[in-house]
């Protein structure tokens, strides 16, 4: 048995609405992404080679900041999150600069 047209309409109208952006997980817009990638590249060129990955990791770092984690924990997580691949091993100082780049570009 096929649903009547009125049944189809009610199913469509009950579809979930697009999720609202999570204020604790802000994402950079195009201009902010450009600034973020430039800042990350200045810290270590390998950090900026894969833009999508860099943005994802930066969004996660911002989530740590917005969650109110202690600065040392945010920096430690950023170091672990961004180390490896094209960036290689990162220092604590580079991790501190990454956190500052995230804050300065979109995570206010």
Jmol script that loads the backbone (N, CA, C; Angstrom):
load data "model"
ATOM      1  N   UNK A   1       0.836  -1.174   0.000  1.00  0.00           N
ATOM      2  CA  UNK A   1       0.000   0.000   0.000  1.00  0.00           C
ATOM      3  C   UNK A   1       0.885   1.243   0.000  1.00  0.00           C
ATOM      4  N   UNK A   2       0.604   2.173  -0.885  1.00  0.00           N
ATOM      5  CA  UNK A   2       1.392   3.396  -0.974  1.00  0.00           C
ATOM      6  C   UNK A   2       0.805   4.464  -0.060  1.00  0.00           C
ATOM      7  N   UNK A   3       1.659   5.290   0.534  1.00  0.00           N
ATOM      8  CA  UNK A   3       1.124   6.360   1.387  1.00  0.00           C
ATOM      9  C   UNK A   3       0.384   7.378   0.545  1.00  0.00           C
ATOM     10  N   UNK A   4      -0.629   7.951   1.124  1.00  0.00           N
ATOM     11  CA  UNK A   4      -1.381   8.990   0.418  1.00  0.00           C
ATOM     12  C   UNK A   4      -0.529  10.243   0.341  1.00  0.00           C
ATOM     13  N   UNK A   5      -0.847  11.156  -0.577  1.00  0.00           N
ATOM     14  CA  UNK A   5      -0.051  12.392  -0.680  1.00  0.00           C
ATOM     15  C   UNK A   5      -0.002  13.170   0.628  1.00  0.00           C
ATOM     16  N   UNK A   6      -1.078  13.177   1.393  1.00  0.00           N
ATOM     17  CA  UNK A   6      -1.064  13.925   2.649  1.00  0.00           C
ATOM     18  C   UNK A   6      -0.101  13.293   3.648  1.00  0.00           C
ATOM     19  N   UNK A   7       0.026  11.950   3.629  1.00  0.00           N
ATOM     20  CA  UNK A   7       0.977  11.279   4.510  1.00  0.00           C
ATOM     21  C   UNK A   7       2.398  11.653   4.139  1.00  0.00           C
ATOM     22  N   UNK A   8       2.707  11.688   2.848  1.00  0.00           N
ATOM     23  CA  UNK A   8       4.050  12.054   2.402  1.00  0.00           C
ATOM     24  C   UNK A   8       4.410  13.460   2.839  1.00  0.00           C
ATOM     25  N   UNK A   9       3.439  14.367   2.727  1.00  0.00           N
ATOM     26  CA  UNK A   9       3.709  15.752   3.130  1.00  0.00           C
ATOM     27  C   UNK A   9       3.985  15.854   4.625  1.00  0.00           C
ATOM     28  N   UNK A  10       3.237  15.104   5.428  1.00  0.00           N
ATOM     29  CA  UNK A  10       3.452  15.208   6.865  1.00  0.00           C
ATOM     30  C   UNK A  10       4.810  14.631   7.252  1.00  0.00           C
ATOM     31  N   UNK A  11       5.259  13.597   6.558  1.00  0.00           N
ATOM     32  CA  UNK A  11       6.579  13.035   6.835  1.00  0.00           C
ATOM     33  C   UNK A  11       7.658  14.056   6.507  1.00  0.00           C
ATOM     34  N   UNK A  12       7.517  14.713   5.372  1.00  0.00           N
ATOM     35  CA  UNK A  12       8.492  15.724   4.980  1.00  0.00           C
ATOM     36  C   UNK A  12       8.488  16.881   5.964  1.00  0.00           C
ATOM     37  N   UNK A  13       7.306  17.330   6.378  1.00  0.00           N
ATOM     38  CA  UNK A  13       7.239  18.479   7.274  1.00  0.00           C
ATOM     39  C   UNK A  13       7.777  18.158   8.667  1.00  0.00           C
ATOM     40  N   UNK A  14       7.819  16.852   9.021  1.00  0.00           N
ATOM     41  CA  UNK A  14       8.339  16.464  10.320  1.00  0.00           C
ATOM     42  C   UNK A  14       9.841  16.178  10.288  1.00  0.00           C
ATOM     43  N   UNK A  15      10.462  16.358   9.132  1.00  0.00           N
ATOM     44  CA  UNK A  15      11.902  16.114   9.023  1.00  0.00           C
ATOM     45  C   UNK A  15      12.640  17.044   9.974  1.00  0.00           C
ATOM     46  N   UNK A  16      13.714  16.577  10.590  1.00  0.00           N
ATOM     47  CA  UNK A  16      14.456  17.434  11.528  1.00  0.00           C
ATOM     48  C   UNK A  16      15.029  18.656  10.819  1.00  0.00           C
ATOM     49  N   UNK A  17      15.036  19.739  11.530  1.00  0.00           N
ATOM     50  CA  UNK A  17      15.618  20.976  11.001  1.00  0.00           C
ATOM     51  C   UNK A  17      17.135  20.864  11.065  1.00  0.00           C
ATOM     52  N   UNK A  18      17.806  21.624  10.219  1.00  0.00           N
ATOM     53  CA  UNK A  18      19.268  21.638  10.233  1.00  0.00           C
ATOM     54  C   UNK A  18      19.742  22.068  11.612  1.00  0.00           C
ATOM     55  N   UNK A  19      20.730  21.373  12.116  1.00  0.00           N
ATOM     56  CA  UNK A  19      21.242  21.653  13.457  1.00  0.00           C
ATOM     57  C   UNK A  19      21.820  23.059  13.521  1.00  0.00           C
ATOM     58  N   UNK A  20      21.600  23.699  14.646  1.00  0.00           N
ATOM     59  CA  UNK A  20      22.171  25.023  14.876  1.00  0.00           C
ATOM     60  C   UNK A  20      23.651  24.877  15.193  1.00  0.00           C
ATOM     61  N   UNK A  21      24.432  25.892  14.866  1.00  0.00           N
ATOM     62  CA  UNK A  21      25.863  25.868  15.162  1.00  0.00           C
ATOM     63  C   UNK A  21      26.057  25.832  16.674  1.00  0.00           C
ATOM     64  N   UNK A  22      27.016  25.064  17.116  1.00  0.00           N
ATOM     65  CA  UNK A  22      27.317  24.936  18.533  1.00  0.00           C
ATOM     66  C   UNK A  22      28.249  26.077  18.926  1.00  0.00           C
ATOM     67  N   UNK A  23      27.807  26.967  19.829  1.00  0.00           N
ATOM     68  CA  UNK A  23      28.667  28.097  20.209  1.00  0.00           C
ATOM     69  C   UNK A  23      29.960  27.654  20.880  1.00  0.00           C
ATOM     70  N   UNK A  24      30.000  26.438  21.429  1.00  0.00           N
ATOM     71  CA  UNK A  24      31.228  25.934  22.035  1.00  0.00           C
ATOM     72  C   UNK A  24      32.147  25.318  20.993  1.00  0.00           C
ATOM     73  N   UNK A  25      31.703  25.242  19.753  1.00  0.00           N
ATOM     74  CA  UNK A  25      32.504  24.648  18.691  1.00  0.00           C
ATOM     75  C   UNK A  25      32.455  25.545  17.449  1.00  0.00           C
ATOM     76  N   UNK A  26      32.919  26.787  17.595  1.00  0.00           N
ATOM     77  CA  UNK A  26      32.880  27.685  16.433  1.00  0.00           C
ATOM     78  C   UNK A  26      33.839  27.230  15.342  1.00  0.00           C
ATOM     79  N   UNK A  27      33.462  27.511  14.116  1.00  0.00           N
ATOM     80  CA  UNK A  27      34.309  27.183  12.974  1.00  0.00           C
ATOM     81  C   UNK A  27      34.652  28.469  12.239  1.00  0.00           C
ATOM     82  N   UNK A  28      35.844  28.542  11.699  1.00  0.00           N
ATOM     83  CA  UNK A  28      36.256  29.772  11.007  1.00  0.00           C
ATOM     84  C   UNK A  28      35.539  29.932   9.675  1.00  0.00           C
ATOM     85  N   UNK A  29      35.251  31.199   9.336  1.00  0.00           N
ATOM     86  CA  UNK A  29      34.720  31.485   8.004  1.00  0.00           C
ATOM     87  C   UNK A  29      35.912  31.554   7.035  1.00  0.00           C
ATOM     88  N   UNK A  30      35.656  31.877   5.787  1.00  0.00           N
ATOM     89  CA  UNK A  30      36.722  31.858   4.767  1.00  0.00           C
ATOM     90  C   UNK A  30      37.874  32.802   5.117  1.00  0.00           C
ATOM     91  N   UNK A  31      37.555  34.013   5.543  1.00  0.00           N
ATOM     92  CA  UNK A  31      38.605  34.973   5.896  1.00  0.00           C
ATOM     93  C   UNK A  31      39.404  34.536   7.109  1.00  0.00           C
ATOM     94  N   UNK A  32      38.699  34.018   8.114  1.00  0.00           N
ATOM     95  CA  UNK A  32      39.372  33.536   9.310  1.00  0.00           C
ATOM     96  C   UNK A  32      40.246  32.324   9.006  1.00  0.00           C
ATOM     97  N   UNK A  33      39.764  31.469   8.100  1.00  0.00           N
ATOM     98  CA  UNK A  33      40.554  30.304   7.702  1.00  0.00           C
ATOM     99  C   UNK A  33      41.852  30.743   7.037  1.00  0.00           C
ATOM    100  N   UNK A  34      41.762  31.747   6.188  1.00  0.00           N
ATOM    101  CA  UNK A  34      42.958  32.261   5.508  1.00  0.00           C
ATOM    102  C   UNK A  34      43.975  32.767   6.536  1.00  0.00           C
ATOM    103  N   UNK A  35      43.503  33.520   7.523  1.00  0.00           N
ATOM    104  CA  UNK A  35      44.382  34.030   8.579  1.00  0.00           C
ATOM    105  C   UNK A  35      44.965  32.884   9.387  1.00  0.00           C
ATOM    106  N   UNK A  36      44.123  31.930   9.758  1.00  0.00           N
ATOM    107  CA  UNK A  36      44.564  30.786  10.544  1.00  0.00           C
ATOM    108  C   UNK A  36      45.652  30.000   9.822  1.00  0.00           C
ATOM    109  N   UNK A  37      45.422  29.695   8.559  1.00  0.00           N
ATOM    110  CA  UNK A  37      46.384  28.903   7.786  1.00  0.00           C
ATOM    111  C   UNK A  37      47.709  29.661   7.630  1.00  0.00           C
ATOM    112  N   UNK A  38      47.633  30.960   7.413  1.00  0.00           N
ATOM    113  CA  UNK A  38      48.859  31.767   7.317  1.00  0.00           C
ATOM    114  C   UNK A  38      49.623  31.743   8.634  1.00  0.00           C
ATOM    115  N   UNK A  39      48.898  31.884   9.749  1.00  0.00           N
ATOM    116  CA  UNK A  39      49.548  31.872  11.058  1.00  0.00           C
ATOM    117  C   UNK A  39      50.170  30.512  11.362  1.00  0.00           C
ATOM    118  N   UNK A  40      49.438  29.436  11.053  1.00  0.00           N
ATOM    119  CA  UNK A  40      49.971  28.096  11.288  1.00  0.00           C
ATOM    120  C   UNK A  40      51.202  27.844  10.421  1.00  0.00           C
ATOM    121  N   UNK A  41      51.156  28.291   9.176  1.00  0.00           N
ATOM    122  CA  UNK A  41      52.293  28.127   8.277  1.00  0.00           C
ATOM    123  C   UNK A  41      53.521  28.870   8.754  1.00  0.00           C
ATOM    124  N   UNK A  42      53.313  30.002   9.421  1.00  0.00           N
ATOM    125  CA  UNK A  42      54.439  30.758   9.963  1.00  0.00           C
ATOM    126  C   UNK A  42      55.077  30.029  11.153  1.00  0.00           C
ATOM    127  N   UNK A  43      54.290  29.262  11.885  1.00  0.00           N
ATOM    128  CA  UNK A  43      54.803  28.490  13.020  1.00  0.00           C
ATOM    129  C   UNK A  43      55.608  27.296  12.515  1.00  0.00           C
ATOM    130  N   UNK A  44      55.034  26.603  11.529  1.00  0.00           N
ATOM    131  CA  UNK A  44      55.670  25.422  10.938  1.00  0.00           C
ATOM    132  C   UNK A  44      54.968  25.186   9.599  1.00  0.00           C
ATOM    133  N   UNK A  45      55.665  25.291   8.493  1.00  0.00           N
ATOM    134  CA  UNK A  45      55.018  25.138   7.182  1.00  0.00           C
ATOM    135  C   UNK A  45      54.206  23.845   7.036  1.00  0.00           C
ATOM    136  N   UNK A  46      54.614  22.790   7.719  1.00  0.00           N
ATOM    137  CA  UNK A  46      53.883  21.529   7.645  1.00  0.00           C
ATOM    138  C   UNK A  46      52.491  21.599   8.235  1.00  0.00           C
ATOM    139  N   UNK A  47      52.269  22.546   9.142  1.00  0.00           N
ATOM    140  CA  UNK A  47      50.949  22.687   9.757  1.00  0.00           C
ATOM    141  C   UNK A  47      49.896  23.168   8.765  1.00  0.00           C
ATOM    142  N   UNK A  48      50.329  23.849   7.721  1.00  0.00           N
ATOM    143  CA  UNK A  48      49.390  24.461   6.775  1.00  0.00           C
ATOM    144  C   UNK A  48      49.235  23.685   5.477  1.00  0.00           C
ATOM    145  N   UNK A  49      49.953  22.586   5.321  1.00  0.00           N
ATOM    146  CA  UNK A  49      49.923  21.873   4.045  1.00  0.00           C
ATOM    147  C   UNK A  49      48.569  21.252   3.734  1.00  0.00           C
ATOM    148  N   UNK A  50      47.884  20.751   4.736  1.00  0.00           N
ATOM    149  CA  UNK A  50      46.561  20.151   4.535  1.00  0.00           C
ATOM    150  C   UNK A  50      45.537  21.012   5.276  1.00  0.00           C
ATOM    151  N   UNK A  51      44.948  21.966   4.540  1.00  0.00           N
ATOM    152  CA  UNK A  51      44.085  22.968   5.146  1.00  0.00           C
ATOM    153  C   UNK A  51      42.911  22.351   5.905  1.00  0.00           C
ATOM    154  N   UNK A  52      42.223  21.388   5.317  1.00  0.00           N
ATOM    155  CA  UNK A  52      41.072  20.780   5.990  1.00  0.00           C
ATOM    156  C   UNK A  52      41.462  20.171   7.332  1.00  0.00           C
ATOM    157  N   UNK A  53      42.583  19.471   7.342  1.00  0.00           N
ATOM    158  CA  UNK A  53      43.065  18.848   8.577  1.00  0.00           C
ATOM    159  C   UNK A  53      43.431  19.928   9.596  1.00  0.00           C
ATOM    160  N   UNK A  54      44.093  20.979   9.154  1.00  0.00           N
ATOM    161  CA  UNK A  54      44.489  22.054  10.059  1.00  0.00           C
ATOM    162  C   UNK A  54      43.265  22.727  10.674  1.00  0.00           C
ATOM    163  N   UNK A  55      42.240  22.942   9.865  1.00  0.00           N
ATOM    164  CA  UNK A  55      41.016  23.571  10.373  1.00  0.00           C
ATOM    165  C   UNK A  55      40.331  22.649  11.377  1.00  0.00           C
ATOM    166  N   UNK A  56      40.207  21.370  11.055  1.00  0.00           N
ATOM    167  CA  UNK A  56      39.583  20.408  11.981  1.00  0.00           C
ATOM    168  C   UNK A  56      40.305  20.401  13.330  1.00  0.00           C
ATOM    169  N   UNK A  57      41.609  20.352  13.282  1.00  0.00           N
ATOM    170  CA  UNK A  57      42.390  20.324  14.517  1.00  0.00           C
ATOM    171  C   UNK A  57      42.264  21.645  15.278  1.00  0.00           C
ATOM    172  N   UNK A  58      42.158  22.732  14.546  1.00  0.00           N
ATOM    173  CA  UNK A  58      41.984  24.039  15.180  1.00  0.00           C
ATOM    174  C   UNK A  58      40.612  24.157  15.836  1.00  0.00           C
ATOM    175  N   UNK A  59      39.589  23.630  15.185  1.00  0.00           N
ATOM    176  CA  UNK A  59      38.237  23.634  15.762  1.00  0.00           C
ATOM    177  C   UNK A  59      38.241  22.826  17.061  1.00  0.00           C
ATOM    178  N   UNK A  60      38.930  21.688  17.061  1.00  0.00           N
ATOM    179  CA  UNK A  60      39.018  20.882  18.284  1.00  0.00           C
ATOM    180  C   UNK A  60      39.777  21.620  19.388  1.00  0.00           C
ATOM    181  N   UNK A  61      40.812  22.346  19.003  1.00  0.00           N
ATOM    182  CA  UNK A  61      41.551  23.149  19.977  1.00  0.00           C
ATOM    183  C   UNK A  61      40.650  24.239  20.542  1.00  0.00           C
ATOM    184  N   UNK A  62      39.859  24.863  19.692  1.00  0.00           N
ATOM    185  CA  UNK A  62      38.923  25.891  20.148  1.00  0.00           C
ATOM    186  C   UNK A  62      37.898  25.285  21.109  1.00  0.00           C
ATOM    187  N   UNK A  63      37.459  24.075  20.836  1.00  0.00           N
ATOM    188  CA  UNK A  63      36.516  23.400  21.737  1.00  0.00           C
ATOM    189  C   UNK A  63      37.128  23.228  23.124  1.00  0.00           C
ATOM    190  N   UNK A  64      38.418  22.903  23.179  1.00  0.00           N
ATOM    191  CA  UNK A  64      39.114  22.791  24.467  1.00  0.00           C
ATOM    192  C   UNK A  64      39.103  24.134  25.196  1.00  0.00           C
ATOM    193  N   UNK A  65      39.370  25.195  24.446  1.00  0.00           N
ATOM    194  CA  UNK A  65      39.391  26.541  25.030  1.00  0.00           C
ATOM    195  C   UNK A  65      38.011  26.894  25.573  1.00  0.00           C
ATOM    196  N   UNK A  66      36.982  26.690  24.750  1.00  0.00           N
ATOM    197  CA  UNK A  66      35.613  27.034  25.133  1.00  0.00           C
ATOM    198  C   UNK A  66      35.099  26.175  26.282  1.00  0.00           C
ATOM    199  N   UNK A  67      35.652  24.965  26.420  1.00  0.00           N
ATOM    200  CA  UNK A  67      35.252  24.077  27.515  1.00  0.00           C
ATOM    201  C   UNK A  67      35.866  24.513  28.846  1.00  0.00           C
ATOM    202  N   UNK A  68      36.775  25.481  28.788  1.00  0.00           N
ATOM    203  CA  UNK A  68      37.381  26.001  30.000  1.00  0.00           C
ATOM    204  C   UNK A  68      38.521  25.161  30.545  1.00  0.00           C
ATOM    205  N   UNK A  69      39.132  24.353  29.677  1.00  0.00           N
ATOM    206  CA  UNK A  69      40.279  23.569  30.130  1.00  0.00           C
ATOM    207  C   UNK A  69      41.418  24.511  30.528  1.00  0.00           C
ATOM    208  N   UNK A  70      42.240  24.102  31.467  1.00  0.00           N
ATOM    209  CA  UNK A  70      43.384  24.934  31.845  1.00  0.00           C
ATOM    210  C   UNK A  70      44.294  25.165  30.629  1.00  0.00           C
ATOM    211  N   UNK A  71      44.932  26.305  30.583  1.00  0.00           N
ATOM    212  CA  UNK A  71      45.785  26.675  29.447  1.00  0.00           C
ATOM    213  C   UNK A  71      46.840  25.613  29.160  1.00  0.00           C
ATOM    214  N   UNK A  72      47.413  25.033  30.211  1.00  0.00           N
ATOM    215  CA  UNK A  72      48.441  24.008  30.021  1.00  0.00           C
ATOM    216  C   UNK A  72      47.868  22.782  29.304  1.00  0.00           C
ATOM    217  N   UNK A  73      46.636  22.413  29.642  1.00  0.00           N
ATOM    218  CA  UNK A  73      45.992  21.249  29.020  1.00  0.00           C
ATOM    219  C   UNK A  73      45.641  21.554  27.563  1.00  0.00           C
ATOM    220  N   UNK A  74      45.160  22.758  27.294  1.00  0.00           N
ATOM    221  CA  UNK A  74      44.852  23.158  25.917  1.00  0.00           C
ATOM    222  C   UNK A  74      46.114  23.082  25.071  1.00  0.00           C
ATOM    223  N   UNK A  75      47.212  23.608  25.604  1.00  0.00           N
ATOM    224  CA  UNK A  75      48.491  23.592  24.888  1.00  0.00           C
ATOM    225  C   UNK A  75      48.981  22.161  24.685  1.00  0.00           C
ATOM    226  N   UNK A  76      48.889  21.340  25.711  1.00  0.00           N
ATOM    227  CA  UNK A  76      49.315  19.941  25.613  1.00  0.00           C
ATOM    228  C   UNK A  76      48.502  19.215  24.543  1.00  0.00           C
ATOM    229  N   UNK A  77      47.178  19.395  24.573  1.00  0.00           N
ATOM    230  CA  UNK A  77      46.314  18.750  23.578  1.00  0.00           C
ATOM    231  C   UNK A  77      46.637  19.234  22.167  1.00  0.00           C
ATOM    232  N   UNK A  78      46.908  20.529  22.021  1.00  0.00           N
ATOM    233  CA  UNK A  78      47.246  21.075  20.702  1.00  0.00           C
ATOM    234  C   UNK A  78      48.542  20.457  20.194  1.00  0.00           C
ATOM    235  N   UNK A  79      49.504  20.314  21.071  1.00  0.00           N
ATOM    236  CA  UNK A  79      50.787  19.711  20.665  1.00  0.00           C
ATOM    237  C   UNK A  79      50.569  18.290  20.156  1.00  0.00           C
ATOM    238  N   UNK A  80      49.799  17.507  20.893  1.00  0.00           N
ATOM    239  CA  UNK A  80      49.513  16.134  20.468  1.00  0.00           C
ATOM    240  C   UNK A  80      48.693  16.106  19.178  1.00  0.00           C
ATOM    241  N   UNK A  81      47.716  16.988  19.103  1.00  0.00           N
ATOM    242  CA  UNK A  81      46.783  17.021  17.975  1.00  0.00           C
ATOM    243  C   UNK A  81      47.481  17.400  16.670  1.00  0.00           C
ATOM    244  N   UNK A  82      48.405  18.347  16.726  1.00  0.00           N
ATOM    245  CA  UNK A  82      49.040  18.865  15.522  1.00  0.00           C
ATOM    246  C   UNK A  82      50.360  18.176  15.175  1.00  0.00           C
ATOM    247  N   UNK A  83      50.942  17.429  16.104  1.00  0.00           N
ATOM    248  CA  UNK A  83      52.214  16.750  15.841  1.00  0.00           C
ATOM    249  C   UNK A  83      52.033  15.604  14.864  1.00  0.00           C
ATOM    250  N   UNK A  84      53.116  15.315  14.169  1.00  0.00           N
ATOM    251  CA  UNK A  84      53.111  14.186  13.243  1.00  0.00           C
ATOM    252  C   UNK A  84      52.859  14.629  11.812  1.00  0.00           C
ATOM    253  N   UNK A  85      52.872  13.676  10.932  1.00  0.00           N
ATOM    254  CA  UNK A  85      52.628  13.954   9.518  1.00  0.00           C
ATOM    255  C   UNK A  85      53.607  14.975   8.975  1.00  0.00           C
ATOM    256  N   UNK A  86      53.088  15.934   8.239  1.00  0.00           N
ATOM    257  CA  UNK A  86      53.928  16.945   7.591  1.00  0.00           C
ATOM    258  C   UNK A  86      54.549  17.924   8.582  1.00  0.00           C
ATOM    259  N   UNK A  87      53.991  18.008   9.805  1.00  0.00           N
ATOM    260  CA  UNK A  87      54.513  18.955  10.795  1.00  0.00           C
ATOM    261  C   UNK A  87      55.643  18.371  11.630  1.00  0.00           C
ATOM    262  N   UNK A  88      55.741  17.058  11.704  1.00  0.00           N
ATOM    263  CA  UNK A  88      56.762  16.441  12.544  1.00  0.00           C
ATOM    264  C   UNK A  88      56.457  16.647  14.015  1.00  0.00           C
ATOM    265  N   UNK A  89      57.472  16.556  14.840  1.00  0.00           N
ATOM    266  CA  UNK A  89      57.316  16.771  16.279  1.00  0.00           C
ATOM    267  C   UNK A  89      57.280  18.263  16.565  1.00  0.00           C
ATOM    268  N   UNK A  90      56.398  18.647  17.437  1.00  0.00           N
ATOM    269  CA  UNK A  90      56.273  20.056  17.781  1.00  0.00           C
ATOM    270  C   UNK A  90      56.772  20.304  19.191  1.00  0.00           C
ATOM    271  N   UNK A  91      57.251  21.507  19.425  1.00  0.00           N
ATOM    272  CA  UNK A  91      57.714  21.906  20.748  1.00  0.00           C
ATOM    273  C   UNK A  91      56.555  22.515  21.534  1.00  0.00           C
ATOM    274  N   UNK A  92      56.764  22.679  22.824  1.00  0.00           N
ATOM    275  CA  UNK A  92      55.765  23.351  23.652  1.00  0.00           C
ATOM    276  C   UNK A  92      55.545  24.786  23.166  1.00  0.00           C
ATOM    277  N   UNK A  93      56.620  25.429  22.755  1.00  0.00           N
ATOM    278  CA  UNK A  93      56.513  26.808  22.258  1.00  0.00           C
ATOM    279  C   UNK A  93      55.667  26.866  20.987  1.00  0.00           C
ATOM    280  N   UNK A  94      55.855  25.913  20.082  1.00  0.00           N
ATOM    281  CA  UNK A  94      55.029  25.874  18.868  1.00  0.00           C
ATOM    282  C   UNK A  94      53.565  25.618  19.224  1.00  0.00           C
ATOM    283  N   UNK A  95      53.338  24.750  20.191  1.00  0.00           N
ATOM    284  CA  UNK A  95      51.959  24.474  20.621  1.00  0.00           C
ATOM    285  C   UNK A  95      51.322  25.723  21.203  1.00  0.00           C
ATOM    286  N   UNK A  96      52.087  26.485  21.979  1.00  0.00           N
ATOM    287  CA  UNK A  96      51.576  27.742  22.541  1.00  0.00           C
ATOM    288  C   UNK A  96      51.186  28.699  21.418  1.00  0.00           C
ATOM    289  N   UNK A  97      52.019  28.771  20.386  1.00  0.00           N
ATOM    290  CA  UNK A  97      51.740  29.647  19.245  1.00  0.00           C
ATOM    291  C   UNK A  97      50.521  29.160  18.457  1.00  0.00           C
ATOM    292  N   UNK A  98      50.337  27.856  18.366  1.00  0.00           N
ATOM    293  CA  UNK A  98      49.154  27.316  17.681  1.00  0.00           C
ATOM    294  C   UNK A  98      47.890  27.760  18.419  1.00  0.00           C
ATOM    295  N   UNK A  99      47.907  27.630  19.746  1.00  0.00           N
ATOM    296  CA  UNK A  99      46.747  28.052  20.541  1.00  0.00           C
ATOM    297  C   UNK A  99      46.486  29.538  20.330  1.00  0.00           C
ATOM    298  N   UNK A 100      47.529  30.341  20.305  1.00  0.00           N
ATOM    299  CA  UNK A 100      47.369  31.779  20.066  1.00  0.00           C
ATOM    300  C   UNK A 100      46.812  32.041  18.661  1.00  0.00           C
ATOM    301  N   UNK A 101      47.249  31.272  17.674  1.00  0.00           N
ATOM    302  CA  UNK A 101      46.744  31.430  16.305  1.00  0.00           C
ATOM    303  C   UNK A 101      45.262  31.098  16.237  1.00  0.00           C
ATOM    304  N   UNK A 102      44.861  30.060  16.936  1.00  0.00           N
ATOM    305  CA  UNK A 102      43.453  29.673  16.962  1.00  0.00           C
ATOM    306  C   UNK A 102      42.631  30.784  17.625  1.00  0.00           C
ATOM    307  N   UNK A 103      43.097  31.264  18.768  1.00  0.00           N
ATOM    308  CA  UNK A 103      42.396  32.346  19.467  1.00  0.00           C
ATOM    309  C   UNK A 103      42.333  33.613  18.619  1.00  0.00           C
ATOM    310  N   UNK A 104      43.443  33.933  17.980  1.00  0.00           N
ATOM    311  CA  UNK A 104      43.524  35.182  17.224  1.00  0.00           C
ATOM    312  C   UNK A 104      42.728  35.171  15.925  1.00  0.00           C
ATOM    313  N   UNK A 105      42.506  34.008  15.371  1.00  0.00           N
ATOM    314  CA  UNK A 105      41.838  33.958  14.066  1.00  0.00           C
ATOM    315  C   UNK A 105      40.325  33.786  14.169  1.00  0.00           C
ATOM    316  N   UNK A 106      39.838  32.907  15.054  1.00  0.00           N
ATOM    317  CA  UNK A 106      38.385  32.694  15.076  1.00  0.00           C
ATOM    318  C   UNK A 106      37.812  32.299  16.439  1.00  0.00           C
ATOM    319  N   UNK A 107      38.629  31.879  17.366  1.00  0.00           N
ATOM    320  CA  UNK A 107      38.129  31.369  18.650  1.00  0.00           C
ATOM    321  C   UNK A 107      38.224  32.453  19.708  1.00  0.00           C
ATOM    322  N   UNK A 108      37.269  33.363  19.673  1.00  0.00           N
ATOM    323  CA  UNK A 108      37.304  34.527  20.573  1.00  0.00           C
ATOM    324  C   UNK A 108      36.486  34.272  21.818  1.00  0.00           C
TER     325      UNK A 108
END
end "model"
wireframe off; spacefill off
backbone 0.3
color backbone group
